Amino acid sequence: MTASPLPETLPATRLPRSVWSQALRDGRRALISWSVGTALVGAMYASFYPQIGGSMGDLTKSLPEGLKQAFNMEDLGSAAGYLGSTPFGVVIPLLALFHGASTGARAVAGDEESGYLDLLLAHPVGRVRLVLQRYAALATGSGAIAVAVLLMMLAIRGPADLGTVSVAEFTAQCLDLALLSAFFGALALCIGCFVGRRALVFGATAAVGVVTYALNSFGPQIGLGWTRHLSPFHYYLGGEPLKHGFQWADAGLTAAACVVLAGLGAWAFQRRDIGV
């Protein structure tokens, strides 16, 4: 018997037609964890409203006006005021910040550091397509987390005495939540396209998030009220969607910022020498 001849070339690892779908498939476990964890944490804090909502409303009457404005505590006695101050005002948006920062840092910079980016770009996929579809997957994940939070809030709406907040108002707030996470994801991805170092990207994005949160909360208290308009947190919560429903202008500005950052990142990555 004679051995079968070896092929002249080994078949290359096939890249899926959609970088977007592959990114979602690769990150599905992390996305499920983020979605379930964020929804459960939000539900835990929201469920405290029947026990502490009224008492907190009385307590905050004695607090300085500046402190109440900084932490959105003017109306803790109502369901919308309580939700806007605690779960949707602090805990959930900070989780959205860290989801966007970690996922955006991994989207390009993480693969570049690990060497996986070389394998991806060895296939017939352009750099711009890679960046934009990776960002589309990140934005899809941000939307999935927001949907999980929305479904959880609707599930506990009756038992937690949150019925004064309508379904549309919950939906409006969760839309802004998705855009907030997508914004920080776009920022992280953009920085990663310039520098290609995951830890640096995550740290820089988290630092921007903390600083802009402080600007939104404390800027007006020190005579710098105009700085609030530089913060994505202002466009996330400033229009009080839990009370007033959809804030299309704020949502549109955040979405436009996401598009600009993703586009800038794609432009930079297309022109940067990464040795491939």
Stockholm file with secondary structure:
# STOCKHOLM 1.0

chainA/1-276         MTASPLPETLPATRLPRSVWSQALRDGRRALISWSVGTALVGAMYASFYPQIGGSMGDLTKSLPEGLKQAFNMEDLGSAAGYLGSTPFGVVIPLLALFHGASTGARAVAGDEESGYLDLLLAHPVGRVRLVLQRYAALATGSGAIAVAVLLMMLAIRGPADLGTVSVAEFTAQCLDLALLSAFFGALALCIGCFVGRRALVFGATAAVGVVTYALNSFGPQIGLGWTRHLSPFHYYLGGEPLKHGFQWADAGLTAAACVVLAGLGAWAFQRRDIGV
#=GR chainA/1-276 SS CCCCCCCSSCCCCCCCSCHHHHHHHHTHHHHHHHHHHHHHHHHHHHTTHHHHHHHHHHHGGGSCHHHHHHTTCTTTTSHHHHHHHTIIIIIHHHHHHHHHHHHHHIIIIIHHHHTHHHHHHTSSCCHHHHHHHHHHHHHHHHHHHHHHHHHHHHHHTTTTTCTTSCHHHHHHHHHHHHHHHHHHHHHHHHHHHHHCCHHHHHHHHHHHHHHHHHHHHHGGGGTCGGGGGGCHHHHHHTTCHHHHCCCHHHHHHHHHHHHHHHHHHHHHHHHSCCCC
#=GC SS_cons         CCCCCCCSSCCCCCCCSCHHHHHHHHTHHHHHHHHHHHHHHHHHHHTTHHHHHHHHHHHGGGSCHHHHHHTTCTTTTSHHHHHHHTIIIIIHHHHHHHHHHHHHHIIIIIHHHHTHHHHHHTSSCCHHHHHHHHHHHHHHHHHHHHHHHHHHHHHHTTTTTCTTSCHHHHHHHHHHHHHHHHHHHHHHHHHHHHHCCHHHHHHHHHHHHHHHHHHHHHGGGGTCGGGGGGCHHHHHHTTCHHHHCCCHHHHHHHHHHHHHHHHHHHHHHHHSCCCC
//
